[in-house]
Amino acid sequence: MNRDALERELKRAHVSLNGWLPVLQCDICKKRWEPFSTAVGDMAATARFDYWLCPNRCNRNAAVGLEVKTAIPRYVVINDIPGMIFGDEDLKEFERYVRSMDATEVQNRSS
């Protein structure tokens, strides 16, 4: 599932993705939480099917599809900038985001 589709579906459940890290925010109470673990190996947490539920239970009556419930991001680092992508289609968009932060030198034309 790509990030745009996930964002649209989460919005229906009153949840917003917050940046490129897997931080979710409840649109009702503005609570933020990190439902995905970045740990790997045997100690990695298993994703829950209700990761999108606000910890304050504001959106407990919202329903999302199975594709949203089973979305698990992949952790990537480009130029020392970490991010989470939800599908291969997102990688190009994340790369563009990282490139937009590259410092560019502009010559001083007044001299």
PLY file of the C-alpha trace (Angstrom):
ply
format ascii 1.0
element vertex 111
property float x
property float y
property float z
element edge 110
property int vertex1
property int vertex2
end_header
0.00 0.00 0.00
1.44 3.34 -0.91
1.56 6.27 1.47
-1.05 8.39 -0.36
-3.65 5.61 -0.24
-2.84 4.92 3.41
-3.18 8.61 4.29
-6.60 8.80 2.62
-7.85 5.72 4.47
-6.46 6.85 7.82
-8.08 10.26 7.33
-11.46 8.50 7.21
-10.60 7.12 10.68
-9.66 10.65 11.89
-5.92 9.91 11.90
-3.09 11.73 10.13
0.44 10.61 9.32
2.90 13.09 10.76
5.97 13.49 8.54
8.04 10.63 7.13
8.41 8.86 10.45
5.56 6.59 11.53
4.03 9.08 13.92
0.26 9.17 13.84
-1.91 12.00 15.14
-5.55 11.85 16.13
-7.49 14.56 14.28
-9.97 14.72 17.15
-7.81 15.14 20.28
-4.44 15.86 18.57
-2.70 13.04 20.52
0.43 11.70 18.77
1.75 8.15 19.00
4.30 5.85 17.35
2.63 2.53 16.63
5.50 0.89 14.72
8.72 -0.33 16.28
12.04 0.25 14.52
13.56 -2.79 16.25
14.63 -5.71 14.12
15.28 -9.38 14.75
13.80 -11.49 17.52
13.13 -8.46 19.71
11.03 -6.66 17.09
7.47 -5.93 18.10
4.68 -7.40 16.04
2.39 -4.83 14.44
-1.15 -4.80 15.78
-4.21 -4.63 13.58
-5.48 -1.68 15.63
-2.33 0.49 15.39
-4.45 3.27 13.91
-6.68 3.58 17.00
-6.04 6.68 19.08
-4.64 5.82 22.54
-7.49 7.97 23.93
-9.96 5.82 21.91
-11.43 8.91 20.16
-11.87 7.00 16.90
-12.90 3.63 18.37
-16.01 3.48 16.15
-14.09 4.14 12.92
-13.60 1.27 10.50
-10.69 0.74 8.13
-10.03 -1.95 5.53
-7.77 -4.96 5.95
-5.10 -3.37 3.75
-4.79 -0.47 6.20
-4.85 -2.78 9.23
-1.95 -4.81 7.85
0.19 -1.91 6.57
3.72 -2.25 7.90
6.29 0.41 7.01
9.87 -0.17 5.94
12.57 1.89 7.66
14.96 3.64 5.24
17.84 6.09 5.68
19.01 8.35 2.87
21.82 10.85 3.47
21.49 10.24 7.23
17.78 11.15 7.12
15.48 8.39 8.41
12.02 7.73 7.10
9.32 5.12 6.86
7.83 4.09 3.55
4.77 1.91 3.10
5.49 0.71 -0.42
8.12 0.81 -3.14
6.24 3.67 -4.81
6.96 5.83 -1.76
10.74 5.50 -2.04
11.00 7.96 -4.96
8.88 10.49 -3.10
11.04 10.12 0.02
14.20 10.52 -2.08
12.74 13.73 -3.54
11.98 14.96 -0.01
15.56 14.25 1.10
17.02 15.97 -1.98
14.89 19.05 -1.24
16.83 19.47 1.99
20.25 19.47 0.29
22.09 22.69 0.91
22.82 24.59 -2.26
25.48 27.19 -2.52
24.36 30.44 -4.12
27.10 32.76 -5.27
27.08 36.32 -4.02
26.47 38.37 -7.18
26.87 41.73 -5.46
30.67 41.54 -5.41
0 1
1 2
2 3
3 4
4 5
5 6
6 7
7 8
8 9
9 10
10 11
11 12
12 13
13 14
14 15
15 16
16 17
17 18
18 19
19 20
20 21
21 22
22 23
23 24
24 25
25 26
26 27
27 28
28 29
29 30
30 31
31 32
32 33
33 34
34 35
35 36
36 37
37 38
38 39
39 40
40 41
41 42
42 43
43 44
44 45
45 46
46 47
47 48
48 49
49 50
50 51
51 52
52 53
53 54
54 55
55 56
56 57
57 58
58 59
59 60
60 61
61 62
62 63
63 64
64 65
65 66
66 67
67 68
68 69
69 70
70 71
71 72
72 73
73 74
74 75
75 76
76 77
77 78
78 79
79 80
80 81
81 82
82 83
83 84
84 85
85 86
86 87
87 88
88 89
89 90
90 91
91 92
92 93
93 94
94 95
95 96
96 97
97 98
98 99
99 100
100 101
101 102
102 103
103 104
104 105
105 106
106 107
107 108
108 109
109 110
